[in-house]
Amino acid sequence: MKVFIVGITGAMGRTFFNLDGDFEVVGGFAEKEDREKNIYNNYKDVDVDFDVIIDFSNKSIVDDTIRFALEKKKPLVEATTGLSERTMDNLKKASEEVPVIYSRNYSLGINVMEKIVRELTKMLDGFDIEIIEAHHNKKKDAPSGTALMLLDAVKKERCVSEIYDRTKLHKMRDKNEVGISSVRAGTINGDHTVIFAGDSEILEIKHSAGSKNIFANGAIKAAKFLLGKEKGLYNFKDILE
């Protein structure tokens, strides 16, 4: 499998070169061009052959990446978080022509955690729920896409509203709210904790990313899943099933 990486010189893009497996990174897209390594900064110049696109880049160029996938008629693994509603609409439209998979986290463990959180929300009716996420000090968006993914899992089973800042509320916690807290410090790869707090008992489920390799491995798994698939919009749950 020949892979084209968007964001190839970034922290996630470089991770793919540390992985073993039956795939080859044949080129990519980055701000700084290096033709000797098949790294381009303009999609119109790309002349390397590949089977699938994996995008770990910046949300500002995702729309261009979608157009590139349509032009080349290649499957797209979209892993960039913080996408606007317009960009999500463009992804959905693109999936009418090519296979597209989108997830806010490509870790196998997080996707299993999402399923567990949904089940616990259903089983622990009446428990207060809080979500805490922690990442390195260079991460710009907050809360993380994964925290929002876990919030969505809760919302599928319970009618709740999210709270990001309690400093100006000056009132007791509403039973139908979910607090989301963000930590930015050091080199934390990504920690996510969901707290279920009841009367005199607490249940916590936590996932810690030991390295960025888990996200790259998940993206490769997703890319292999897309090969040979019909056009459509997929998510990581489709891989688990």
C-alpha positions in Angstrom: 0.0 0.0 0.0 1.5 3.3 -1.1 0.6 6.2 1.3 0.6 10.0 0.7 0.9 11.9 4.0 -0.6 15.4 4.3 1.4 17.1 7.1 4.4 14.8 6.4 7.0 17.0 8.2 4.8 17.5 11.3 5.0 15.6 14.5 2.4 13.1 13.4 3.7 12.9 9.8 7.2 11.9 11.0 5.7 9.2 13.1 4.9 7.0 10.1 8.5 6.5 9.3 8.9 4.8 12.7 6.4 2.1 12.0 6.8 -1.4 10.6 4.3 -2.8 8.2 3.3 -3.6 4.6 3.0 0.0 3.5 5.2 2.6 2.0 5.2 6.4 2.5 5.8 7.6 -1.1 5.4 11.3 -0.6 3.5 14.0 1.1 2.4 17.6 1.5 4.1 20.2 3.7 4.7 24.0 3.9 8.3 23.5 2.8 8.8 21.7 -0.4 11.5 19.0 -1.0 11.1 17.5 -4.4 13.9 15.0 -3.8 11.8 13.4 -1.1 8.5 13.9 -3.0 7.3 16.5 -0.5 5.1 19.2 -2.2 3.7 22.5 -1.1 1.2 22.7 -3.9 -1.2 19.9 -4.8 -1.1 20.8 -8.5 2.6 19.7 -8.6 2.1 16.3 -7.1 3.3 13.7 -9.6 3.9 10.6 -7.4 1.7 7.5 -7.6 -0.1 6.5 -4.4 -3.1 4.4 -3.2 -4.5 6.4 -0.3 -4.2 9.8 1.4 -3.7 10.2 5.2 -4.2 13.7 6.5 -2.7 14.8 9.8 -2.4 18.5 9.1 -4.0 21.8 9.9 -7.7 22.5 9.5 -6.9 25.5 7.3 -5.9 23.2 4.4 -8.3 20.3 4.8 -10.7 21.7 2.1 -7.8 21.7 -0.4 -7.0 18.1 0.6 -10.5 17.1 0.0 -10.4 18.6 -3.5 -7.1 16.8 -4.1 -8.6 13.4 -3.1 -11.5 14.0 -5.5 -9.2 15.0 -8.3 -7.0 11.9 -7.9 -10.0 9.7 -7.1 -8.2 8.3 -4.0 -9.5 7.2 -0.6 -9.0 9.8 2.2 -8.2 9.1 5.9 -9.0 12.4 7.5 -7.4 12.8 11.0 -7.3 16.6 11.4 -9.4 17.8 14.3 -11.3 21.1 14.9 -13.0 21.0 11.5 -15.6 23.6 10.7 -19.2 22.7 9.8 -18.5 23.7 6.2 -15.5 21.4 6.0 -17.5 18.6 7.5 -20.1 19.2 4.8 -17.4 19.0 2.2 -16.1 15.7 3.6 -19.7 14.3 3.4 -20.0 15.5 -0.2 -16.6 14.0 -1.1 -17.7 10.7 0.3 -20.4 10.5 -2.5 -17.5 10.1 -4.9 -14.6 8.4 -3.0 -14.3 6.4 0.2 -13.6 8.7 3.2 -13.0 7.8 6.9 -13.1 10.5 9.6 -12.4 10.1 13.3 -11.3 12.6 15.9 -9.0 9.9 17.3 -7.4 6.9 15.5 -6.3 5.1 18.7 -7.9 1.7 19.0 -8.1 2.1 22.8 -9.9 5.4 22.6 -12.5 4.0 20.2 -13.1 1.1 22.5 -13.3 3.6 25.4 -16.0 5.5 23.5 -18.2 2.4 23.3 -17.7 1.8 27.1 -18.5 5.4 28.0 -21.8 5.1 26.1 -22.7 1.9 27.9 -21.7 3.3 31.3 -23.8 6.4 30.7 -26.8 4.2 30.1 -26.1 1.9 33.1 -25.2 4.7 35.6 -28.2 6.8 35.3 -28.1 9.6 37.8 -24.3 9.7 38.1 -22.6 13.0 37.5 -20.2 12.9 34.5 -17.0 14.9 34.0 -14.5 14.7 31.2 -10.8 15.7 31.7 -8.3 15.9 28.9 -4.6 16.7 29.0 -2.2 17.4 26.2 1.3 18.9 25.5 1.8 22.6 25.8 2.0 23.1 22.0 -1.6 21.9 21.3 -3.7 24.9 20.2 -7.3 23.8 20.2 -9.3 23.0 23.4 -11.1 21.0 24.3 -9.6 18.2 22.3 -11.5 16.5 19.5 -11.3 13.3 21.5 -13.0 14.9 24.5 -15.8 16.1 22.2 -16.0 12.6 20.8 -16.5 11.2 24.4 -19.1 13.9 25.0 -21.0 12.8 21.9 -21.0 9.2 23.3 -22.6 10.5 26.5 -25.2 12.6 24.5 -26.3 9.5 22.6 -27.6 8.1 25.9 -28.5 11.1 28.0 -29.8 14.6 27.4 -27.0 16.8 28.7 -25.4 20.2 28.2 -21.6 20.8 28.4 -19.9 23.3 30.7 -16.4 24.6 29.9 -16.1 27.3 32.6 -17.7 27.4 36.0 -15.9 30.5 37.3 -18.8 32.8 36.6 -21.8 30.5 37.3 -22.0 30.7 41.1 -24.5 27.9 41.4 -24.8 24.3 42.2 -24.0 21.7 39.5 -27.0 20.9 37.3 -27.6 17.1 37.2 -27.9 17.3 33.4 -24.5 19.0 32.7 -21.2 17.5 31.8 -18.1 19.5 32.8 -15.1 19.4 30.4 -11.7 20.5 31.6 -8.5 20.9 29.5 -4.9 20.7 30.7 -2.0 21.9 28.5 1.4 21.0 30.0 4.8 19.5 29.1 4.9 16.8 26.5 1.7 14.9 27.4 0.7 12.9 24.3 -2.9 12.7 25.3 -4.7 11.6 28.5 -8.5 11.4 28.6 -10.5 10.6 31.8 -14.3 10.2 32.2 -15.5 10.4 35.7 -18.9 8.9 36.8 -19.6 10.2 40.3 -22.6 8.8 42.2 -23.6 8.7 45.9 -20.5 7.7 47.8 -18.9 6.0 44.8 -16.8 7.0 41.8 -16.0 5.1 38.6 -13.3 6.4 36.4 -12.2 5.2 32.9 -9.0 6.6 31.6 -6.9 6.3 28.4 -3.3 7.4 28.2 -1.4 7.7 24.9 2.1 6.4 25.4 3.3 7.7 22.1 2.0 9.1 18.8 2.6 5.7 17.2 -0.8 4.5 18.3 -2.5 7.2 16.2 -0.4 6.5 13.2 -1.0 2.7 13.5 -4.7 3.4 13.7 -4.6 5.6 10.6 -2.8 2.8 8.7 -5.4 0.4 9.8 -8.1 2.8 8.5 -6.3 3.2 5.2 -6.2 -0.5 4.7 -9.9 -0.7 5.6 -10.7 1.9 2.9 -8.8 0.1 0.0 -11.4 -1.7 -2.1 -14.3 -0.1 -0.2 -17.2 1.6 -2.1 -17.6 5.3 -1.9 -19.1 6.5 1.4 -18.3 8.2 4.8 -16.9 5.7 7.3 -15.7 6.0 10.9 -13.5 4.0 13.2 -16.5 2.1 14.6 -16.9 0.5 11.2 -13.4 -0.9 11.5 -14.2 -2.4 14.9 -17.3 -4.1 13.6 
